Amino acid sequence: MTDVAVKPRKAHCEQGTKGLGRPERTVNASGVKHIMAAKPVPRLLTFAFSCGLAASFARSASAEGTARVGCEVRENGAPAAGSFRIARSEQPETAISSGVCGKDLELAPGSYELTVVLDGALGDGEQRFSVSPRAGSPSRVKASFETGELSVEVTRDGRRAAALVQLLRAGVELAKLSAGMVSRVVTGTYALSVESRGESRRVEAVVIARAERRVVSVAFGSSLARSTRALGRASEEDPRVRFDTPPK
């Protein structure tokens, strides 16, 4: 006895999901109806792609009840690169997503804490904002930072030497610097910890001003004849450390 399957009149794409997963009826040569096992229901996503509907479905789903957040960053008055992370207001220290400034992020409407970071700058390069985005009403914040430059020159017995430099504030390490390299640092007052060959120096009250370069020279070894010098103020606290600001 041979079973002959009766094909549905319309394709699945035309029927939608109607009839999926139901048993299929067959008729044998004698005209007796039989019930065949049900075909497995295909995945909804696969069905949507096969019918060319996935893209339009995703667009309509995201458009309903979706809000947007974003940010704009300026450094010393000029546009700059930045990034952000976002957390719920009730858990401000737990980031749930992140993005780059200049490109909005989609999320559910609600209350959030948006932290903006100035890319590539050391120090306190973060600003936090409270935002409450709503559907159809994006929340975009503007963050403005001021930066200067810092260079730490390390010598031993009059010659350049390698050293590990830590940028500190209130005893907390904010970043590590490379001796002899120029770094962008957010304006403010910092401390430095400089270590070379097991010896260490701590430099207090390192002031970084907007658009200025601060050079700190630290000497190790027996060549300590130089006096301490700082532009705008004198200091004789440690003859092994010198502050300087090169002329513009």
C-alpha positions as CSV (number, residue, x, y, z in Angstrom):
1,M,0.0,0.0,0.0
2,T,1.4,3.4,-1.0
3,D,0.7,6.6,1.0
4,V,0.3,9.7,-1.1
5,A,0.9,13.0,0.7
6,V,-1.6,15.8,0.0
7,K,0.3,19.1,-0.5
8,P,-1.1,22.2,1.2
9,R,-2.6,24.7,-1.2
10,K,-0.5,27.7,-0.1
11,A,3.2,28.0,0.7
12,H,4.2,28.4,4.4
13,C,5.3,32.0,3.7
14,E,1.8,32.8,2.6
15,Q,0.1,31.0,5.5
16,G,2.3,32.6,8.2
17,T,2.6,30.3,11.1
18,K,-0.9,28.8,10.7
19,G,-0.9,25.0,10.5
20,L,2.7,24.6,11.5
21,G,3.3,21.6,13.7
22,R,-0.1,20.0,13.0
23,P,-0.4,16.3,11.9
24,E,-0.4,15.8,8.1
25,R,-3.3,13.8,6.6
26,T,-2.5,11.3,3.8
27,V,-4.7,9.2,1.5
28,N,-3.7,5.7,0.3
29,A,-4.7,4.1,-2.9
30,S,-7.9,2.8,-1.4
31,G,-9.1,6.2,-0.4
32,V,-8.5,5.5,3.4
33,K,-7.3,8.5,5.3
34,H,-4.3,8.1,7.6
35,I,-2.9,10.5,10.1
36,M,0.9,11.0,9.7
37,A,3.2,12.3,12.5
38,A,3.4,16.0,12.9
39,K,6.2,17.8,11.2
40,P,8.5,19.7,13.6
41,V,7.8,23.5,13.9
42,P,10.6,25.4,12.3
43,R,12.4,28.1,14.3
44,L,10.6,31.5,14.1
45,L,13.8,33.3,13.1
46,T,14.5,30.8,10.3
47,F,10.9,31.1,9.1
48,A,11.2,34.9,9.1
49,F,14.4,34.9,7.1
50,S,13.1,32.4,4.6
51,C,10.1,34.7,4.0
52,G,12.2,37.9,3.9
53,L,10.5,39.3,7.0
54,A,13.2,39.3,9.7
55,A,14.6,42.7,8.9
56,S,11.2,44.4,8.9
57,F,10.3,42.6,12.1
58,A,13.4,43.7,13.9
59,R,13.0,47.3,12.9
60,S,9.4,47.4,14.1
61,A,10.2,45.7,17.4
62,S,13.1,48.1,18.2
63,A,11.1,51.2,17.2
64,E,8.5,50.5,19.8
65,G,9.4,51.5,23.4
66,T,13.1,52.1,22.6
67,A,15.0,55.2,23.8
68,R,18.4,56.6,22.8
69,V,21.4,58.0,24.7
70,G,24.6,59.6,23.4
71,C,27.3,62.1,24.2
72,E,29.6,64.8,22.8
73,V,33.1,65.5,24.0
74,R,35.3,68.6,23.8
75,E,38.9,68.9,25.0
76,N,40.3,72.4,25.6
77,G,37.3,73.7,23.6
78,A,37.9,71.5,20.5
79,P,35.9,68.4,19.5
80,A,37.6,65.2,20.9
81,A,37.1,61.5,21.0
82,G,35.3,59.9,23.9
83,S,33.5,56.9,25.0
84,F,30.8,56.1,27.6
85,R,29.4,53.4,29.8
86,I,25.9,53.3,31.2
87,A,24.4,51.9,34.4
88,R,21.0,51.8,36.0
89,S,20.4,54.6,38.5
90,E,19.8,52.1,41.3
91,Q,23.2,50.4,40.6
92,P,25.4,53.2,39.3
93,E,28.6,51.1,39.7
94,T,27.5,48.2,37.5
95,A,27.7,49.0,33.8
96,I,25.1,47.4,31.6
97,S,26.3,48.7,28.3
98,S,28.9,51.0,26.7
99,G,29.5,53.0,23.5
100,V,31.4,55.7,21.7
101,C,30.5,59.4,21.8
102,G,28.9,60.5,18.5
103,K,26.9,57.3,18.1
104,D,23.7,56.9,20.0
105,L,23.0,53.7,22.0
106,E,19.5,52.2,22.0
107,L,18.0,51.0,25.3
108,A,14.8,50.8,27.2
109,P,13.4,54.0,28.6
110,G,14.3,54.6,32.3
111,S,16.7,56.3,34.6
112,Y,20.4,55.8,34.1
113,E,23.9,57.0,35.1
114,L,26.0,57.9,32.0
115,T,29.8,58.1,32.5
116,V,31.7,59.9,29.8
117,V,35.5,59.2,29.4
118,L,38.0,61.3,27.5
119,D,39.9,58.9,25.3
120,G,43.7,58.8,25.6
121,A,44.0,61.2,28.6
122,L,45.3,60.3,32.0
123,G,44.1,61.4,35.4
124,D,40.5,62.2,36.3
125,G,39.2,62.0,32.7
126,E,35.6,61.0,33.6
127,Q,32.3,62.9,34.0
128,R,29.0,61.4,35.2
129,F,25.5,62.5,34.2
130,S,22.0,61.4,35.2
131,V,19.8,60.8,32.2
132,S,16.2,59.7,31.7
133,P,15.7,58.9,28.0
134,R,12.2,58.3,26.7
135,A,11.0,56.8,23.5
136,G,11.2,59.4,20.8
137,S,13.2,61.8,23.0
138,P,16.9,61.0,23.0
139,S,19.2,62.0,25.9
140,R,22.5,63.4,24.7
141,V,25.0,65.0,27.1
142,K,28.0,67.3,26.5
143,A,31.2,66.7,28.4
144,S,34.0,69.3,28.4
145,F,37.6,68.5,29.6
146,E,40.7,70.5,30.1
147,T,44.1,68.9,29.7
148,G,47.8,69.7,29.7
149,E,50.9,67.7,29.1
150,L,53.3,66.0,31.6
151,S,56.8,64.7,31.0
152,V,58.9,63.0,33.6
153,E,62.7,63.0,32.9
154,V,64.8,60.7,35.0
155,T,68.5,60.7,35.3
156,R,71.1,58.7,37.3
157,D,74.5,60.4,37.8
158,G,73.7,62.9,35.1
159,R,72.6,60.4,32.5
160,R,69.1,59.4,31.3
161,A,67.7,56.4,33.2
162,A,64.7,54.1,32.9
163,A,62.1,54.4,35.7
164,L,58.6,53.4,36.6
165,V,56.4,56.4,37.2
166,Q,53.0,56.4,38.9
167,L,50.5,59.2,38.7
168,L,48.7,59.5,42.0
169,R,45.9,61.5,43.6
170,A,45.0,61.1,47.3
171,G,47.3,58.1,47.4
172,V,45.4,56.3,44.7
173,E,47.2,55.3,41.5
174,L,45.5,56.7,38.4
175,A,47.9,55.6,35.7
176,K,51.4,54.5,34.9
177,L,53.7,56.8,32.8
178,S,56.8,56.1,30.8
179,A,59.8,58.2,31.8
180,G,60.8,60.6,29.0
181,M,57.5,60.4,27.2
182,V,54.9,63.2,27.0
183,S,51.4,62.3,28.3
184,R,48.1,64.1,28.1
185,V,46.8,64.6,31.6
186,V,43.5,66.1,32.8
187,T,44.1,69.4,34.6
188,G,44.5,69.2,38.4
189,T,47.1,68.6,41.1
190,Y,48.7,65.2,41.3
191,A,51.6,63.4,43.0
192,L,54.2,61.2,41.4
193,S,56.0,58.1,42.5
194,V,59.2,57.5,40.6
195,E,61.1,54.2,41.1
196,S,64.5,53.3,39.5
197,R,66.8,50.4,40.3
198,G,65.2,49.9,43.8
199,E,65.3,53.6,44.7
200,S,62.2,55.7,44.8
201,R,61.2,59.4,44.9
202,R,57.8,60.9,45.7
203,V,57.0,64.2,44.1
204,E,54.1,66.2,45.6
205,A,52.0,69.0,44.2
206,V,52.5,68.5,40.5
207,V,50.1,71.0,38.9
208,I,48.8,70.4,35.4
209,A,47.4,73.5,33.7
210,R,45.3,73.8,30.6
211,A,47.2,73.6,27.3
212,E,50.6,73.7,29.1
213,R,53.4,71.2,29.4
214,R,54.9,70.4,32.8
215,V,58.3,68.8,32.9
216,V,59.4,67.1,36.1
217,S,63.1,66.1,36.4
218,V,64.0,63.5,39.0
219,A,67.7,62.7,39.7
220,F,69.0,59.5,41.2
221,G,72.6,58.7,42.3
222,S,75.3,61.0,43.7
223,S,74.9,63.9,41.2
224,L,72.5,66.1,43.2
225,A,74.1,69.6,42.9
226,R,71.2,71.1,41.1
227,S,68.8,73.2,43.1
228,T,65.0,72.8,42.9
229,R,63.3,75.2,40.6
230,A,59.6,75.8,39.7
231,L,58.1,78.5,37.5
232,G,56.0,80.9,39.6
233,R,57.3,79.6,42.9
234,A,60.5,78.5,44.5
235,S,61.1,75.3,46.5
236,E,64.1,73.9,48.3
237,E,62.3,70.8,49.6
238,D,64.3,68.3,47.5
239,P,67.3,69.1,45.4
240,R,66.8,65.9,43.4
241,V,63.5,67.1,41.9
242,R,63.0,70.0,39.4
243,F,59.8,71.4,38.0
244,D,59.8,73.3,34.8
245,T,57.4,74.6,32.1
246,P,59.0,75.0,28.7
247,P,58.2,78.3,27.0
248,K,55.5,78.2,24.3
